Structures are given as C-alpha cells and as structure tokens.
Amino acid sequence: MTITLNGTKREFPGPMTLPDLLAAVDLAGKPVVVEHNQTALLPREIATTVVNEGDVIEIVQITAGG
C-alpha cells in the first residue's frame, strides 16, 4: 500500500496497525506524537489505529534536550 509519511509517499505492506508502522520505521517504543489523516491521536489511540492505502501519517519523535 502507498501512504504519505511525513510528506513523502512510501510503500508498505498493508493494511497494518500504527504500531506495525512505527516498528517498520524504527520508532517502536519511542515517544512519538502521531497525526493520522490530519487528526492528532491520543497515545491510547495509537495501539488500535489501522493504517490503510492512501492515509497521510505525520510522526514526530519527542526528544529531550537543553
């Protein structure tokens, strides 16, 4: 399936869950903020969200720094 991930068209096997997608881009278990089709997801929603053909996903990794 083709999705837009952080502004770039990408191919992934699908459909898949958002945790599967995070694992595929090496962000599993890391603190992230996710927007799915222009809707910001709560952390508890990430586990149950399914990514389908044509979806637009924005992922921002939260990092600490000073």
C-alpha positions as CSV (number, residue, x, y, z in Angstrom):
1,M,0.0,0.0,0.0
2,T,1.1,3.6,-0.6
3,I,0.8,6.1,2.2
4,T,2.2,9.6,2.8
5,L,4.6,9.5,5.7
6,N,5.9,12.9,6.9
7,G,5.3,14.4,3.5
8,T,6.8,11.6,1.4
9,K,5.0,8.8,-0.5
10,R,6.1,5.5,0.9
11,E,5.3,1.8,0.2
12,F,4.5,-0.6,3.0
13,P,2.8,-4.0,3.1
14,G,-0.7,-3.4,4.3
15,P,-3.1,-2.8,5.8
16,M,-1.1,-2.6,9.1
17,T,-1.6,-1.1,12.5
18,L,0.1,2.1,13.5
19,P,2.4,0.1,15.9
20,D,3.5,-2.0,13.0
21,L,4.3,1.1,11.0
22,L,6.3,2.6,13.9
23,A,8.3,-0.7,14.1
24,A,8.9,-0.5,10.3
25,V,10.4,3.0,10.6
26,D,12.4,2.1,13.8
27,L,10.3,4.1,16.2
28,A,8.7,1.3,18.1
29,G,8.7,2.0,21.9
30,K,10.0,5.6,21.4
31,P,8.0,8.6,22.5
32,V,6.1,10.0,19.5
33,V,3.3,12.2,18.5
34,V,1.2,10.9,15.6
35,E,-1.3,12.6,13.3
36,H,-3.4,10.3,11.2
37,N,-5.3,11.9,8.3
38,Q,-5.0,15.4,9.9
39,T,-6.3,14.1,13.3
40,A,-3.8,14.1,16.3
41,L,-4.0,10.8,18.1
42,L,-4.0,10.3,21.8
43,P,-1.4,7.8,23.0
44,R,-4.0,5.2,23.7
45,E,-5.4,5.5,20.2
46,I,-2.1,4.7,18.5
47,A,-2.3,1.0,19.6
48,T,-5.7,0.5,17.8
49,T,-5.3,2.6,14.7
50,V,-5.2,0.8,11.4
51,V,-3.2,2.4,8.5
52,N,-4.8,1.9,5.1
53,E,-4.0,2.7,1.4
54,G,-3.8,6.5,0.9
55,D,-3.5,7.5,4.5
56,V,-1.5,10.5,5.5
57,I,0.6,10.0,8.6
58,E,2.8,12.5,10.4
59,I,5.1,11.2,13.1
60,V,7.2,13.5,15.4
61,Q,9.7,11.9,17.8
62,I,9.8,13.6,21.2
63,T,13.4,14.2,22.3
64,A,14.7,15.7,25.5
65,G,17.4,18.4,25.3
66,G,18.6,21.5,26.7
